[in-house]
Amino acid sequence: MRQIERPPLAALNKEQYHARLVERMAQVVGADIAEIYRAAPGGKERLVVRCMGCQHPTTCSAWLDRHVEGASATPLYCRNSETLAAHVV
């Protein structure tokens, strides 16, 4: 799985940080993030807001770091798991 060069997470504001988590989670589970942003009610903003309400962003980031080669599903605490699972390609 090819990694995209991006600024370090520490350099991002809260919304950007969570948008990155959403994009990384989609990549790890094989979901089509562009299709999700187009098809999901509220698009990107809704997924990011859901992610921002999560109590586990640090745990999530560490989980994503451990699963760069992919995973069959999101962690149980992921607030976007159903949306991502519905768009796995």
Secondary structure, DSSP 8 states (H G I E B T S, - for coil): --------GGGS-HHHHHHHHHHHHHHHHTB-HHHHHHHSTTHHHHHHHHHHT-S-HHHHHHHHHHTTT--SS--TT-TTHHHHHTTB-
